[in-house]
């Protein structure tokens, strides 16, 4: 396209089709020297950027004085200022020395990266978490879901702590996980256990083991027992400050 001069040194424009409307608009450019080399940069469009020759001249002056970044530099700076979940995770890996980091890495790549990796924490909405749990984590155990959501929360909290991102606008609801496993001994196993207790060379230890087996008392409760806590006549044992019960 033909260059058209303006009354401002180092400022010219080209004519191009108008963006967002019919007709032609002027696209302003600036020319200046940087590090001994001629530089040509786009200043902006007449209507789309509300640019004029005078404004382009001011931009040129600021670029020469080093007070203004180029459009490319501004875009690069904006990218640097965006802390996505993926970018926070990379920093999280660098600064955290956890034994579980390899497991976390696998969990992140499988579940979090495809669904929320490119988003900033402040832009996450409940629907993002719903999609994560219903698609990426579909069919997974409640424990896997909980650990994955917990990892997401840890990454975001890390970013907030380091002042690299703004917090989410909602709280992540964790699934309820029941990790209680009850396993009963069969008759053969019970017989072996009873024989081992009976054959124990230390009778006091054997007595404690038998007491724990037949009463279900915890170790701390057993060790705190006194003779006054035992009612031989009625067959009762009084437990002081039992765990899990409010006073």
C-alpha positions as a Python dict, from the first residue, in 0.01 Angstrom:
ca = {
    (1, 'X'): (0, 0, 0),
    (2, 'X'): (116, 354, -76),
    (3, 'X'): (273, 560, 198),
    (4, 'X'): (108, 898, 258),
    (5, 'X'): (303, 1171, 433),
    (6, 'X'): (177, 1376, 729),
    (7, 'X'): (301, 1708, 864),
    (8, 'X'): (471, 1521, 1150),
    (9, 'X'): (828, 1391, 1092),
    (10, 'X'): (852, 1014, 1099),
    (11, 'X'): (475, 966, 1076),
    (12, 'X'): (290, 839, 767),
    (13, 'X'): (-28, 648, 693),
    (14, 'X'): (-166, 396, 451),
    (15, 'X'): (-525, 363, 349),
    (16, 'X'): (-706, 36, 418),
    (17, 'X'): (-1059, -100, 443),
    (18, 'X'): (-1228, 15, 759),
    (19, 'X'): (-1272, -243, 1036),
    (20, 'X'): (-1629, -273, 1158),
    (21, 'X'): (-1775, -46, 895),
    (22, 'X'): (-1790, 48, 529),
    (23, 'X'): (-1534, 263, 358),
    (24, 'X'): (-1166, 342, 400),
    (25, 'X'): (-964, 444, 706),
    (26, 'X'): (-609, 563, 763),
    (27, 'X'): (-360, 331, 931),
    (28, 'X'): (-78, 533, 1092),
    (29, 'X'): (284, 419, 1116),
    (30, 'X'): (591, 567, 1282),
    (31, 'X'): (958, 554, 1183),
    (32, 'X'): (1248, 608, 1423),
    (33, 'X'): (1597, 486, 1498),
    (34, 'X'): (1671, 239, 1776),
    (35, 'X'): (2020, 107, 1844),
    (36, 'X'): (2135, 268, 1521),
    (37, 'X'): (1874, 85, 1312),
    (38, 'X'): (1560, 219, 1146),
    (39, 'X'): (1242, 89, 1304),
    (40, 'X'): (895, 97, 1153),
    (41, 'X'): (596, 28, 1378),
    (42, 'X'): (224, 47, 1346),
    (43, 'X'): (72, 330, 1552),
    (44, 'X'): (-295, 247, 1509),
    (45, 'X'): (-604, 273, 1291),
    (46, 'X'): (-802, 592, 1239),
    (47, 'X'): (-1139, 461, 1358),
    (48, 'X'): (-1072, 126, 1521),
    (49, 'X'): (-799, 272, 1749),
    (50, 'X'): (-909, 639, 1741),
    (51, 'X'): (-563, 722, 1608),
    (52, 'X'): (-453, 1053, 1453),
    (53, 'X'): (-125, 1176, 1307),
    (54, 'X'): (-68, 1390, 1620),
    (55, 'X'): (-118, 1093, 1853),
    (56, 'X'): (110, 881, 1639),
    (57, 'X'): (375, 1154, 1667),
    (58, 'X'): (348, 1147, 2048),
    (59, 'X'): (386, 768, 2042),
    (60, 'X'): (696, 809, 1825),
    (61, 'X'): (846, 1052, 2074),
    (62, 'X'): (782, 816, 2364),
    (63, 'X'): (934, 524, 2173),
    (64, 'X'): (1249, 728, 2098),
    (65, 'X'): (1280, 827, 2465),
    (66, 'X'): (1220, 470, 2579),
    (67, 'X'): (906, 562, 2772),
    (68, 'X'): (675, 335, 2574),
    (69, 'X'): (677, -31, 2474),
    (70, 'X'): (603, -147, 2122),
    (71, 'X'): (280, -332, 2050),
    (72, 'X'): (471, -659, 2033),
    (73, 'X'): (642, -587, 2367),
    (74, 'X'): (306, -496, 2520),
    (75, 'X'): (156, -827, 2404),
    (76, 'X'): (453, -1017, 2544),
    (77, 'X'): (422, -828, 2873),
    (78, 'X'): (52, -912, 2892),
    (79, 'X'): (131, -1281, 2838),
    (80, 'X'): (387, -1267, 3120),
    (81, 'X'): (129, -1112, 3352),
    (82, 'X'): (-126, -1389, 3290),
    (83, 'X'): (-96, -1665, 3550),
    (84, 'X'): (-294, -1960, 3426),
    (85, 'X'): (-339, -2282, 3624),
    (86, 'X'): (-76, -2442, 3397),
    (87, 'X'): (178, -2167, 3460),
    (88, 'X'): (112, -2172, 3835),
    (89, 'X'): (161, -2550, 3833),
    (90, 'X'): (502, -2512, 3668),
    (91, 'X'): (612, -2270, 3941),
    (92, 'X'): (453, -2492, 4205),
    (93, 'X'): (670, -2782, 4085),
    (94, 'X'): (985, -2568, 4092),
    (95, 'X'): (933, -2442, 4447),
    (96, 'X'): (776, -2744, 4617),
    (97, 'X'): (982, -3048, 4712),
    (98, 'X'): (706, -3294, 4796),
    (99, 'X'): (741, -3671, 4788),
    (100, 'X'): (407, -3690, 4608),
    (101, 'X'): (504, -3444, 4332),
    (102, 'X'): (529, -3723, 4070),
    (103, 'X'): (181, -3848, 4157),
    (104, 'X'): (56, -3490, 4150),
    (105, 'X'): (217, -3439, 3808),
    (106, 'X'): (35, -3740, 3666),
    (107, 'X'): (-293, -3626, 3819),
    (108, 'X'): (-245, -3273, 3682),
    (109, 'X'): (-165, -3387, 3327),
    (110, 'X'): (-452, -3638, 3315),
    (111, 'X'): (-732, -3437, 3470),
    (112, 'X'): (-657, -3069, 3534),
    (113, 'X'): (-454, -2963, 3230),
    (114, 'X'): (-715, -3048, 2961),
    (115, 'X'): (-1003, -2877, 3141),
    (116, 'X'): (-868, -2584, 3346),
    (117, 'X'): (-498, -2557, 3255),
    (118, 'X'): (-543, -2254, 3030),
    (119, 'X'): (-759, -2053, 3269),
    (120, 'X'): (-671, -1805, 3540),
    (121, 'X'): (-810, -1882, 3888),
    (122, 'X'): (-1022, -1566, 3889),
    (123, 'X'): (-1191, -1676, 3566),
    (124, 'X'): (-1293, -2020, 3694),
    (125, 'X'): (-1663, -2075, 3753),
    (126, 'X'): (-1849, -2362, 3924),
    (127, 'X'): (-1935, -2503, 3580),
    (128, 'X'): (-1563, -2561, 3513),
    (129, 'X'): (-1535, -2776, 3825),
    (130, 'X'): (-1858, -2960, 3734),
    (131, 'X'): (-1719, -3043, 3389),
    (132, 'X'): (-1394, -3157, 3545),
    (133, 'X'): (-1566, -3396, 3785),
    (134, 'X'): (-1831, -3520, 3540),
    (135, 'X'): (-1607, -3569, 3237),
    (136, 'X'): (-1239, -3603, 3324),
    (137, 'X'): (-1311, -3776, 3657),
    (138, 'X'): (-1619, -3969, 3548),
    (139, 'X'): (-1618, -4317, 3698),
    (140, 'X'): (-1322, -4242, 3925),
    (141, 'X'): (-1335, -4313, 4297),
    (142, 'X'): (-1440, -4036, 4537),
    (143, 'X'): (-1086, -4040, 4672),
    (144, 'X'): (-939, -3970, 4326),
    (145, 'X'): (-1186, -3687, 4275),
    (146, 'X'): (-1102, -3541, 4613),
    (147, 'X'): (-725, -3562, 4558),
    (148, 'X'): (-756, -3397, 4216),
    (149, 'X'): (-971, -3111, 4344),
    (150, 'X'): (-738, -3076, 4641),
    (151, 'X'): (-442, -3042, 4402),
    (152, 'X'): (-626, -2770, 4210),
    (153, 'X'): (-694, -2585, 4534),
    (154, 'X'): (-330, -2618, 4646),
    (155, 'X'): (-203, -2477, 4315),
    (156, 'X'): (-437, -2178, 4339),
    (157, 'X'): (-353, -2115, 4705),
    (158, 'X'): (15, -2124, 4608),
    (159, 'X'): (-47, -1856, 4344),
    (160, 'X'): (-239, -1639, 4590),
    (161, 'X'): (34, -1678, 4853),
    (162, 'X'): (297, -1567, 4600),
    (163, 'X'): (69, -1279, 4487),
    (164, 'X'): (70, -1408, 4130),
    (165, 'X'): (-304, -1444, 4087),
    (166, 'X'): (-639, -1341, 4225),
    (167, 'X'): (-852, -1597, 4411),
    (168, 'X'): (-1155, -1777, 4274),
    (169, 'X'): (-1497, -1629, 4338),
    (170, 'X'): (-1631, -1954, 4489),
    (171, 'X'): (-1520, -2243, 4708),
    (172, 'X'): (-1457, -2590, 4569),
    (173, 'X'): (-1685, -2845, 4732),
    (174, 'X'): (-1501, -3164, 4818),
    (175, 'X'): (-1671, -3504, 4789),
    (176, 'X'): (-1726, -3711, 5101),
    (177, 'X'): (-1484, -4000, 5124),
    (178, 'X'): (-1536, -4299, 5354),
    (179, 'X'): (-1198, -4463, 5413),
    (180, 'X'): (-1313, -4689, 5694),
    (181, 'X'): (-1227, -5051, 5619),
    (182, 'X'): (-1357, -5326, 5848),
    (183, 'X'): (-1195, -5666, 5822),
    (184, 'X'): (-1285, -5957, 6050),
    (185, 'X'): (-1057, -6249, 6126),
    (186, 'X'): (-1182, -6589, 6019),
    (187, 'X'): (-1176, -6881, 6260),
    (188, 'X'): (-837, -7006, 6142),
    (189, 'X'): (-680, -6661, 6173),
    (190, 'X'): (-836, -6612, 6517),
    (191, 'X'): (-702, -6946, 6637),
    (192, 'X'): (-349, -6853, 6524),
    (193, 'X'): (-374, -6516, 6699),
    (194, 'X'): (-494, -6669, 7026),
    (195, 'X'): (-215, -6928, 7015),
    (196, 'X'): (44, -6652, 6953),
    (197, 'X'): (-89, -6457, 7252),
    (198, 'X'): (-88, -6765, 7474),
    (199, 'X'): (269, -6852, 7371),
    (200, 'X'): (400, -6500, 7428),
    (201, 'X'): (696, -6516, 7672),
    (202, 'X'): (587, -6186, 7827),
    (203, 'X'): (261, -6244, 8020),
    (204, 'X'): (193, -5873, 8075),
    (205, 'X'): (208, -5805, 7701),
    (206, 'X'): (-12, -6108, 7633),
    (207, 'X'): (-265, -5978, 7887),
    (208, 'X'): (-277, -5636, 7719),
    (209, 'X'): (-322, -5799, 7376),
    (210, 'X'): (-607, -6015, 7507),
    (211, 'X'): (-769, -5712, 7669),
    (212, 'X'): (-751, -5516, 7343),
    (213, 'X'): (-885, -5811, 7144),
    (214, 'X'): (-1187, -5882, 7364),
    (215, 'X'): (-1280, -5523, 7458),
    (216, 'X'): (-1180, -5319, 7150),
    (217, 'X'): (-1008, -5061, 7371),
    (218, 'X'): (-740, -4835, 7229),
    (219, 'X'): (-380, -4851, 7343),
    (220, 'X'): (-400, -4522, 7533),
    (221, 'X'): (-719, -4633, 7708),
    (222, 'X'): (-558, -4960, 7811),
    (223, 'X'): (-243, -4798, 7947),
    (224, 'X'): (-443, -4550, 8154),
    (225, 'X'): (-649, -4817, 8327),
    (226, 'X'): (-635, -4844, 8705),
    (227, 'X'): (-778, -5110, 8938),
    (228, 'X'): (-1047, -4864, 9048),
    (229, 'X'): (-1176, -4849, 8688),
    (230, 'X'): (-1271, -5218, 8689),
    (231, 'X'): (-1597, -5342, 8841),
    (232, 'X'): (-1547, -5718, 8878),
    (233, 'X'): (-1892, -5771, 9033),
    (234, 'X'): (-2090, -5626, 8742),
    (235, 'X'): (-1831, -5688, 8468),
    (236, 'X'): (-1781, -5325, 8370),
    (237, 'X'): (-1472, -5122, 8277),
    (238, 'X'): (-1480, -4742, 8313),
    (239, 'X'): (-1286, -4556, 8042),
    (240, 'X'): (-1179, -4204, 8128),
    (241, 'X'): (-1180, -3942, 7850),
    (242, 'X'): (-1256, -4183, 7566),
    (243, 'X'): (-1151, -4065, 7220),
    (244, 'X'): (-1429, -3934, 6996),
    (245, 'X'): (-1670, -3841, 7277),
    (246, 'X'): (-1728, -3486, 7396),
    (247, 'X'): (-1700, -3427, 7773),
}
